[in-house]
Amino acid sequence: VGVGHDRGVLHPSASRVAEYDAFVRAHGGAVLRFLRRRTDVDTADDVLGDTMLVVWRRFADVPSEPLPWLYTTARNCLRDAQRAARRQQRLVSRITAIDRPAVSYDHPAEHADDTVHKALAKLREGDAELLRLWAWEELPPAQIAQVLGVSVNAATIRLHRAKKRLRAVLDTTEQDPSTTSRPEGAV
Amino acid sequence: MHLDDDDDLRSTLRGADPSVRQESLGEATVRRLVAAAERDAPTPTSRGRLRRPRRRRLLLSGVATTIAAAVAGIALIGTLSTPAVQDPPPVMQGAPQSCSALTVDELRTNDVAFAGRVISVTGDTVTFTVTKTYAGSPGSTVTVAQISDDSNDDGADLFRSGRRYLVALADGDVAGCGQSGPGTRQLERLYKAAFTGGVTVSPSGR
């Protein structure tokens, strides 16, 4: 594991720290980009810290191709942070009866007006996440399947359907920018 | 917008990527992450495994806690957003490692407690069919927000479809820190001690 013993206190060895430092430099940027695509900047920075601590604690479990594992862990950490924020918001609401703030914890607010983001928002969240993993993280179906915990076959089929639905939404938006209905087949 | 093939669609999506593609971690961020890891140095457990401090799930329940939280105000928000690096006390076997030992008195602070099986998980929403009521009046089905599994470092969901759990609620929120979890005999003994046995709803107990 690489821990040194000093007066009863365990310290990580220099080699383990160096290995972790190199890992952070190699893959931390991908994790940060993944998070900034899905939440606001401050939350992304916080959750990056949470995610990389999981890496540190489970360094031996990190696969040799780490990105799908990292994305899964970052998704879990982000959900955890968002739940904590919602619990906190419920508590604050109960105490002060103030309204929920306009800031969304779930999506990057600075891109809310973008046509593509609006189209993604009209899809089921599962479809939108498949498309983000495909286009933004540039993962092949096999790795998308790893991140989402489904079979490769299921990921391939769902991705195909999600692309079809997104095309339909974008076409509809172009024809009638005011429309808000979902494409046929979307639930 | 006619996107006839995958390349067109991917290109359109990439054009809306909210992250700067070449963005990488700054030196200060790398140092902060590495320093946080070094502060998180593990301590050995009696079984030879590494036990590490984790962020404690904050459970707030009851009027007294609510008033205290109101007084704490902004300071409370700061507590939630800052990972606490602390040396964990001894804990009940199988309990989350950052939490205090689960006690009967702590369980009693919850207003609803039941045994139930997960019949559906939709997004962050989990629905149980109640098989035994220990406290309060949960009814035959209960829907709660999903929480993370405190015993799992990667933050995976606690509740899985089809499985049986013991669940405690405070003001509608699932009590964490091992108070809610898989229906093990150990946790069931604590629930019985805290809530004097409970009332079986389903004879099979599923």
Boltz contact constraints between the chains, C-beta under 6 A:
constraints:
  - contact:
      token1: [A, 10]
      token2: [B, 41]
      max_distance: 6.0
  - contact:
      token1: [A, 10]
      token2: [B, 43]
      max_distance: 6.0
  - contact:
      token1: [A, 11]
      token2: [B, 41]
      max_distance: 6.0
  - contact:
      token1: [A, 12]
      token2: [B, 41]
      max_distance: 6.0
  - contact:
      token1: [A, 20]
      token2: [B, 37]
      max_distance: 6.0
  - contact:
      token1: [A, 21]
      token2: [B, 34]
      max_distance: 6.0
  - contact:
      token1: [A, 24]
      token2: [B, 30]
      max_distance: 6.0
  - contact:
      token1: [A, 24]
      token2: [B, 33]
      max_distance: 6.0
  - contact:
      token1: [A, 25]
      token2: [B, 30]
      max_distance: 6.0
  - contact:
      token1: [A, 28]
      token2: [B, 25]
      max_distance: 6.0
  - contact:
      token1: [A, 29]
      token2: [B, 24]
      max_distance: 6.0
  - contact:
      token1: [A, 29]
      token2: [B, 25]
      max_distance: 6.0
  - contact:
      token1: [A, 33]
      token2: [B, 19]
      max_distance: 6.0
  - contact:
      token1: [A, 33]
      token2: [B, 23]
      max_distance: 6.0
  - contact:
      token1: [A, 36]
      token2: [B, 19]
      max_distance: 6.0
  - contact:
      token1: [A, 37]
      token2: [B, 18]
      max_distance: 6.0
  - contact:
      token1: [A, 37]
      token2: [B, 19]
      max_distance: 6.0
  - contact:
      token1: [A, 52]
      token2: [B, 33]
      max_distance: 6.0
  - contact:
      token1: [A, 53]
      token2: [B, 40]
      max_distance: 6.0
  - contact:
      token1: [A, 54]
      token2: [B, 153]
      max_distance: 6.0
  - contact:
      token1: [A, 54]
      token2: [B, 154]
      max_distance: 6.0
  - contact:
      token1: [A, 56]
      token2: [B, 37]
      max_distance: 6.0
  - contact:
      token1: [A, 57]
      token2: [B, 52]
      max_distance: 6.0
  - contact:
      token1: [A, 57]
      token2: [B, 153]
      max_distance: 6.0
  - contact:
      token1: [A, 73]
      token2: [B, 154]
      max_distance: 6.0
  - contact:
      token1: [A, 76]
      token2: [B, 154]
      max_distance: 6.0
  - contact:
      token1: [A, 76]
      token2: [B, 155]
      max_distance: 6.0
  - contact:
      token1: [A, 76]
      token2: [B, 156]
      max_distance: 6.0
  - contact:
      token1: [A, 77]
      token2: [B, 155]
      max_distance: 6.0
  - contact:
      token1: [A, 80]
      token2: [B, 148]
      max_distance: 6.0
  - contact:
      token1: [A, 80]
      token2: [B, 155]
      max_distance: 6.0
  - contact:
      token1: [A, 84]
      token2: [B, 80]
      max_distance: 6.0
  - contact:
      token1: [A, 88]
      token2: [B, 80]
      max_distance: 6.0
  - contact:
      token1: [A, 91]
      token2: [B, 60]
      max_distance: 6.0
  - contact:
      token1: [A, 95]
      token2: [B, 70]
      max_distance: 6.0
  - contact:
      token1: [A, 108]
      token2: [B, 18]
      max_distance: 6.0
  - contact:
      token1: [A, 111]
      token2: [B, 18]
      max_distance: 6.0
  - contact:
      token1: [A, 114]
      token2: [B, 16]
      max_distance: 6.0
  - contact:
      token1: [A, 116]
      token2: [B, 16]
      max_distance: 6.0
  - contact:
      token1: [A, 117]
      token2: [B, 16]
      max_distance: 6.0
  - contact:
      token1: [A, 135]
      token2: [B, 10]
      max_distance: 6.0
  - contact:
      token1: [A, 135]
      token2: [B, 13]
      max_distance: 6.0
  - contact:
      token1: [A, 135]
      token2: [B, 14]
      max_distance: 6.0
  - contact:
      token1: [A, 136]
      token2: [B, 17]
      max_distance: 6.0
  - contact:
      token1: [A, 163]
      token2: [B, 9]
      max_distance: 6.0
  - contact:
      token1: [A, 167]
      token2: [B, 3]
      max_distance: 6.0
  - contact:
      token1: [A, 170]
      token2: [B, 1]
      max_distance: 6.0
  - contact:
      token1: [A, 174]
      token2: [B, 1]
      max_distance: 6.0
